[in-house]
Amino acid sequence: MTAPTYAALRQSLFTKLDADLSVDVWSPKAPQSDDGELLTPFPFVVIVQANESPWNTKSTRGLDALVQIDAYARTTATDSAESLIGNLASQVREALERQPLTVTGAHWVTTELESIIPGWEDNGKTRRAVLLFRVILDETGA
């Protein structure tokens, strides 16, 4: 058997979020113009990166990944960026926290929210929430 990979995990996260959320999901970044302006409607979510820690015992191998998912929102005519980003962060959390993932070549163990860090982008118009999830996988059939 082979150890689980981040590529398979990222595909699983993309599939899950794309199915569960009513906003665009991108990975590893949202499309941008040459001058850096985002070319996707707000709000949206980006599966940014993961810090991977493969592990190995005498009987099985696995992956402990700390995954960063960024949520973006801007104020609309009816909603503030703060309320939109709060709602979107809650939706991402509900979609992933302790929810089973189907990862090719791996057995999902758990997905736990580590933190949510709200902030503003440098342009002053865009609200961002950085969500960090710990995902633990082991070999299929282990």
Backbone as numpy.savetxt, mean C-alpha at the origin, in Angstrom:
# Nx Ny Nz CAx CAy CAz Cx Cy Cz
10.98 -25.72 -2.50 10.15 -24.53 -2.50 11.02 -23.29 -2.50
10.45 -22.20 -3.02 11.19 -20.94 -3.02 10.56 -19.97 -2.03
11.37 -19.06 -1.56 10.89 -18.07 -0.60 9.96 -17.08 -1.31
8.99 -16.51 -0.59 8.10 -15.50 -1.16 8.90 -14.28 -1.64
8.39 -13.60 -2.66 9.07 -12.42 -3.21 8.23 -11.17 -3.03
8.91 -10.02 -2.99 8.19 -8.75 -2.90 7.39 -8.48 -4.16
7.89 -8.89 -5.32 7.14 -8.67 -6.57 5.77 -9.33 -6.49
5.72 -10.54 -5.98 4.43 -11.24 -5.85 3.55 -10.55 -4.81
4.16 -10.08 -3.72 3.40 -9.36 -2.69 2.84 -8.05 -3.25
3.66 -7.29 -3.98 3.20 -6.02 -4.54 2.01 -6.25 -5.48
2.08 -7.30 -6.31 0.96 -7.60 -7.22 -0.30 -7.93 -6.44
-0.15 -8.68 -5.35 -1.29 -9.03 -4.51 -1.90 -7.79 -3.86
-1.06 -6.89 -3.34 -1.55 -5.65 -2.74 -2.27 -4.80 -3.78
-1.70 -4.71 -4.97 -2.33 -3.93 -6.04 -3.71 -4.50 -6.38
-3.79 -5.81 -6.55 -5.05 -6.46 -6.89 -6.10 -6.22 -5.80
-5.70 -6.35 -4.53 -6.62 -6.17 -3.40 -7.12 -4.73 -3.32
-6.20 -3.77 -3.38 -6.60 -2.37 -3.27 -7.42 -1.93 -4.48
-7.04 -2.37 -5.66 -7.77 -2.01 -6.87 -9.21 -2.53 -6.81
-9.40 -3.71 -6.21 -10.75 -4.29 -6.09 -11.56 -3.62 -4.99
-10.91 -3.24 -3.89 -11.63 -2.75 -2.70 -11.83 -1.24 -2.65
-11.03 -0.47 -3.37 -11.13 0.98 -3.31 -11.79 1.52 -4.58
-12.41 2.67 -4.46 -13.05 3.30 -5.62 -12.19 4.42 -6.19
-10.87 4.34 -5.96 -9.93 5.34 -6.48 -8.86 4.61 -7.28
-8.07 5.36 -8.06 -6.98 4.76 -8.82 -5.89 4.28 -7.86
-5.28 3.15 -8.21 -4.16 2.59 -7.45 -2.98 2.48 -8.41
-1.80 2.96 -7.96 -0.60 2.96 -8.79 0.54 2.27 -8.05
1.51 1.77 -8.81 2.71 1.18 -8.22 3.80 1.16 -9.29
4.96 1.64 -9.02 5.47 2.22 -7.78 5.28 3.72 -7.67
4.73 4.38 -8.75 4.46 5.82 -8.63 3.32 6.18 -9.57
2.68 7.31 -9.28 1.60 7.82 -10.13 2.20 8.53 -11.33
1.49 8.55 -12.46 2.02 9.24 -13.64 2.16 10.74 -13.41
3.25 11.30 -13.96 3.54 12.72 -13.80 3.92 13.34 -15.13
3.68 14.65 -15.26 4.13 15.39 -16.44 5.63 15.66 -16.30
6.21 16.21 -17.36 7.64 16.54 -17.33 7.99 17.54 -16.24
7.03 18.40 -15.86 7.29 19.37 -14.80 6.90 18.86 -13.42
6.54 17.58 -13.32 6.28 16.97 -12.02 4.83 17.02 -11.56
3.94 17.60 -12.36 2.52 17.66 -11.99 1.89 16.28 -12.14
1.12 15.88 -11.13 0.47 14.57 -11.17 -0.60 14.52 -12.25
-0.65 13.41 -12.98 -1.58 13.26 -14.10 -2.65 12.21 -13.81
-3.15 12.19 -12.60 -4.20 11.25 -12.22 -5.23 12.00 -11.38
-6.49 11.62 -11.47 -7.49 12.32 -10.65 -7.30 12.02 -9.16
-7.61 13.02 -8.35 -7.56 12.86 -6.89 -8.91 12.37 -6.42
-8.98 11.63 -5.34 -7.89 11.03 -4.57 -7.37 9.77 -5.27
-6.17 9.32 -4.85 -5.58 8.10 -5.36 -4.60 7.52 -4.35
-4.14 6.29 -4.63 -3.25 5.56 -3.72 -2.05 5.05 -4.52
-0.86 5.06 -3.89 0.35 4.55 -4.53 1.01 3.53 -3.59
1.28 2.34 -4.11 2.08 1.35 -3.38 3.52 1.72 -3.69
4.21 2.31 -2.72 5.49 2.97 -2.98 6.65 1.98 -2.95
6.86 1.34 -1.82 8.05 0.49 -1.65 7.88 -0.41 -0.46
8.86 -1.28 -0.28 8.88 -2.13 0.91 10.31 -2.33 1.35
10.50 -2.38 2.65 11.76 -2.85 3.21 11.56 -4.32 3.50
12.33 -5.15 2.81 12.15 -6.59 2.90 13.17 -7.21 3.84
12.69 -8.14 4.64 13.57 -8.93 5.50 13.22 -10.40 5.30
13.93 -11.08 4.40 13.70 -12.51 4.25 14.12 -13.23 5.52
13.43 -14.30 5.85 13.81 -15.09 7.02 13.83 -16.55 6.64
14.53 -17.33 7.45 14.75 -18.73 7.14 14.89 -19.51 8.44
14.14 -20.59 8.55 14.33 -21.54 9.64 14.81 -22.84 9.02
15.01 -23.85 9.79 15.44 -25.12 9.22 14.36 -25.76 8.36
13.11 -25.37 8.59 12.02 -26.03 7.88 11.27 -25.16 6.87
11.42 -23.84 6.92 10.67 -22.97 6.01 11.38 -21.63 5.83
10.99 -20.95 4.75 11.49 -19.61 4.49 10.31 -18.66 4.36
10.57 -17.38 4.56 9.49 -16.42 4.46 9.99 -15.02 4.21
9.05 -14.08 4.29 9.34 -12.69 4.03 8.58 -11.83 5.03
9.30 -10.92 5.68 8.72 -9.91 6.55 8.94 -8.59 5.82
7.86 -7.96 5.35 7.98 -6.75 4.55 7.26 -5.59 5.22
7.93 -4.47 5.34 7.31 -3.23 5.81 6.99 -2.43 4.55
5.69 -2.35 4.22 5.23 -1.79 2.95 4.70 -0.37 3.17
5.16 0.56 2.33 4.68 1.95 2.37 3.62 2.14 1.30
2.46 2.62 1.73 1.37 2.94 0.81 0.99 4.39 1.08
1.06 5.22 0.04 0.74 6.64 0.18 -0.64 6.91 -0.39
-1.44 7.69 0.33 -2.76 8.12 -0.12 -2.71 9.62 -0.34
-3.30 10.08 -1.45 -3.26 11.49 -1.82 -4.67 12.03 -2.01
-4.91 13.28 -1.59 -6.21 13.93 -1.79 -6.01 15.44 -1.87
-6.96 16.09 -2.53 -7.01 17.56 -2.60 -8.41 18.01 -2.26
-8.50 19.23 -1.75 -9.79 19.81 -1.43 -10.66 19.89 -2.68
-11.95 19.55 -2.50 -12.92 19.67 -3.59 -13.95 20.73 -3.20
-14.93 20.93 -4.04 -15.98 21.91 -3.75 -16.79 21.52 -2.52
-16.85 20.23 -2.21 -17.69 19.78 -1.09 -16.93 19.20 0.10
-15.65 18.85 -0.09 -14.91 18.19 1.00 -13.51 18.77 1.16
-13.07 18.86 2.41 -11.71 19.32 2.67 -10.72 18.19 2.40
-9.49 18.56 2.10 -8.44 17.56 1.88 -8.26 16.70 3.13
-8.39 17.33 4.31 -8.22 16.58 5.57 -9.26 15.48 5.71
-10.52 15.79 5.42 -11.55 14.76 5.57 -11.41 13.70 4.49
-11.05 14.10 3.27 -10.86 13.12 2.20 -9.71 12.18 2.50
-8.58 12.71 2.98 -7.43 11.85 3.25 -7.71 10.94 4.43
-8.44 11.43 5.42 -8.81 10.59 6.56 -9.68 9.43 6.13
-10.66 9.72 5.27 -11.54 8.66 4.76 -10.77 7.65 3.92
-9.90 8.15 3.05 -9.14 7.25 2.18 -8.18 6.38 2.99
-7.51 6.97 3.98 -6.61 6.19 4.83 -7.39 5.10 5.57
-8.58 5.42 6.02 -9.43 4.41 6.69 -9.82 3.29 5.73
-10.12 3.64 4.48 -10.48 2.62 3.49 -9.30 1.69 3.19
-8.10 2.26 3.08 -6.91 1.44 2.84 -6.69 0.50 4.03
-6.82 1.04 5.23 -6.65 0.23 6.44 -7.66 -0.92 6.47
-8.92 -0.62 6.20 -9.95 -1.66 6.21 -9.70 -2.72 5.14
-9.17 -2.31 4.00 -8.91 -3.25 2.91 -7.77 -4.20 3.22
-6.78 -3.74 4.01 -5.56 -4.54 4.19 -5.36 -5.13 5.59
-5.69 -4.38 6.63 -5.33 -4.84 7.97 -6.04 -6.16 8.32
-5.22 -7.19 8.54 -5.67 -8.55 8.90 -6.61 -9.17 7.88
-6.53 -8.67 6.64 -7.33 -9.23 5.56 -6.44 -10.15 4.72
-6.91 -11.35 4.42 -6.08 -12.31 3.68 -5.66 -11.77 2.32
-4.42 -12.07 1.96 -3.89 -11.75 0.64 -3.57 -13.05 -0.08
-3.81 -13.08 -1.37 -3.43 -14.22 -2.19 -2.14 -13.84 -2.89
-1.03 -14.43 -2.44 0.29 -14.09 -2.96 0.86 -15.33 -3.65
1.18 -15.20 -4.93 1.72 -16.31 -5.70 2.98 -16.85 -5.03
3.00 -18.15 -4.78 4.18 -18.80 -4.21 4.36 -18.59 -2.72
3.32 -18.09 -2.05 3.46 -17.81 -0.62 2.16 -18.08 0.12
2.31 -18.25 1.42 1.17 -18.37 2.34 1.14 -17.09 3.16
0.01 -16.37 3.10 -0.15 -15.13 3.87 -0.30 -15.49 5.35
0.43 -14.79 6.21 0.34 -15.00 7.65 -0.46 -13.86 8.29
-0.04 -12.61 8.07 -0.77 -11.47 8.62 -0.36 -10.18 7.92
-1.23 -9.18 8.02 -0.95 -7.81 7.59 -1.37 -6.91 8.74
-0.43 -6.15 9.28 -0.69 -5.29 10.44 -0.32 -3.85 10.12
-1.20 -2.92 10.47 -0.88 -1.50 10.31 0.14 -1.10 11.38
1.24 -0.52 10.94 2.29 -0.04 11.85 2.07 1.43 12.19
1.74 2.26 11.18 1.53 3.68 11.45 0.86 4.37 10.28
0.26 5.52 10.60 -0.28 6.44 9.59 0.33 7.80 9.90
1.00 8.39 8.90 1.67 9.68 9.08 1.05 10.67 8.10
0.22 11.60 8.59 -0.39 12.59 7.69 0.56 13.75 7.43
0.38 14.41 6.28 1.20 15.57 5.97 0.72 16.25 4.70
1.42 17.30 4.33 1.12 18.05 3.12 2.28 17.92 2.15
1.99 17.89 0.87 3.03 17.95 -0.15 3.54 19.38 -0.24
4.71 19.56 -0.85 5.32 20.89 -0.94 4.47 21.91 -1.69
3.59 21.44 -2.58 2.77 22.39 -3.35 1.69 23.06 -2.51
1.46 22.59 -1.29 0.47 23.19 -0.40 -0.97 22.87 -0.73
-1.21 22.15 -1.82 -2.57 21.80 -2.25 -2.91 20.34 -1.98
-1.90 19.52 -1.86 -2.11 18.08 -1.82 -1.83 17.52 -0.43
-2.79 16.83 0.10 -2.67 16.17 1.41 -2.22 14.74 1.15
-1.27 14.26 1.96 -0.77 12.89 1.81 -0.77 12.20 3.16
-1.15 10.93 3.15 -1.02 10.08 4.33 -0.12 8.92 3.95
0.94 8.72 4.73 1.85 7.59 4.53 1.40 6.49 5.49
1.00 5.36 4.93 0.58 4.21 5.74 1.66 3.14 5.64
2.08 2.63 6.79 3.08 1.56 6.82 2.42 0.29 7.35
2.50 -0.76 6.55 1.95 -2.06 6.91 3.06 -3.09 6.99
3.02 -3.93 8.01 3.93 -5.07 8.09 3.17 -6.28 7.55
3.74 -6.93 6.54 3.15 -8.12 5.94 4.12 -9.27 6.14
3.60 -10.38 6.67 4.43 -11.56 6.91 3.89 -12.70 6.05
4.81 -13.31 5.29 4.50 -14.43 4.41 5.45 -15.57 4.72
4.98 -16.79 4.45 5.91 -17.93 4.45 5.64 -18.77 3.21
6.45 -19.81 3.03 6.34 -20.64 1.85 4.96 -21.29 1.74
4.52 -21.46 0.51 3.26 -22.16 0.27 3.37 -23.58 0.82
2.34 -23.99 1.55 2.32 -25.34 2.06 3.12 -25.54 3.32
3.71 -24.46 3.84 4.54 -24.59 5.05 3.66 -24.63 6.28
